[in-house]
Amino acid sequence: MRTACKSMALIGVLIATQLTVACSREPNTSTTAATADQSEAPPAVRYEDHIWAAGMPPPAGVLSPPAASSPPNPKDGQALFNSMNCDGCHAPDGSGFVGPSLSDGRWRYGGRDEEIFSSIFYGRPKGMPAYGGLLGQGGVWLLVSYLRSLPKPASVPTTSMPEPQGHEGHPDQGTTGVPTQ
C-alpha cells in the first residue's frame, strides 16, 4: 500500500511538472509563418465618396502608388496580364469578354489607381479573384500601370441597344420603347 501511495505521489508530481512546463513554453510560431506575408498587405482604401455613419470615417491607411521616380513599366504589366490569363476574362486588349471592360474608363468600384489596386489585390464579388496573395503589391501595381496605358475605345457600348436609324417607335411609346404617359 505504501508503494502504491508513493507511486501515486510520483505520478502527481510528474503531471504537475508537465503542466508547469507546458504552460510556460513559447507559443508555436509555425502557424504564424504563413501569415507573415499578410503583414505586407496594403492598408484598406478609404473611399471619400462614401457616406460615413454618424459622419465618422472608418479607420484606413494610405495606399500610395509607387514613386513617380520609378514607375512600373506598362509592358511588364501587359506580360503579367497575359501570363496570369487576365485576358481570358477581360480580352487581350482589356475590352471585356466574360469580365468587364478595363479600357472604357467605367469602373464599378472606383477608377483611381488605389481603387483599381484594391480590386485586383483583394478581388471583388461574383467573379474577380483576389490576386494580392499571389502577385504581391509589386505585381498588382504592374497590372494597374498596364491598365492605365490602355487606349480608350472610340465607341463605348452602353447597356441598352441604340434605336435603328429612322425608327419612329410605336405610337404608344417614345423612341426609347418605354410607354409614354
Rosetta blueprint (number, residue, H / E / L):
1 M L
2 R H
3 T H
4 A H
5 C H
6 K H
7 S H
8 M H
9 A H
10 L H
11 I H
12 G H
13 V H
14 L H
15 I H
16 A H
17 T H
18 Q H
19 L H
20 T H
21 V H
22 A H
23 C H
24 S H
25 R L
26 E L
27 P L
28 N L
29 T L
30 S L
31 T L
32 T L
33 A L
34 A L
35 T L
36 A L
37 D H
38 Q H
39 S H
40 E H
41 A L
42 P L
43 P L
44 A L
45 V L
46 R L
47 Y L
48 E L
49 D L
50 H L
51 I L
52 W L
53 A H
54 A H
55 G H
56 M L
57 P L
58 P L
59 P L
60 A L
61 G L
62 V L
63 L L
64 S L
65 P L
66 P L
67 A L
68 A L
69 S L
70 S L
71 P L
72 P L
73 N L
74 P H
75 K H
76 D H
77 G H
78 Q H
79 A H
80 L H
81 F H
82 N H
83 S H
84 M L
85 N L
86 C L
87 D H
88 G H
89 C H
90 H H
91 A L
92 P L
93 D L
94 G L
95 S L
96 G L
97 F L
98 V L
99 G L
100 P L
101 S L
102 L L
103 S L
104 D L
105 G L
106 R L
107 W L
108 R L
109 Y L
110 G L
111 G L
112 R L
113 D H
114 E H
115 E H
116 I H
117 F H
118 S H
119 S H
120 I H
121 F H
122 Y H
123 G L
124 R E
125 P L
126 K L
127 G L
128 M E
129 P L
130 A L
131 Y L
132 G H
133 G H
134 L H
135 L H
136 G H
137 Q H
138 G H
139 G H
140 V H
141 W H
142 L H
143 L H
144 V H
145 S H
146 Y H
147 L H
148 R H
149 S H
150 L L
151 P L
152 K L
153 P L
154 A L
155 S L
156 V L
157 P L
158 T L
159 T L
160 S L
161 M L
162 P L
163 E L
164 P L
165 Q L
166 G L
167 H L
168 E L
169 G L
170 H L
171 P L
172 D L
173 Q E
174 G L
175 T L
176 T L
177 G L
178 V L
179 P E
180 T L
181 Q L
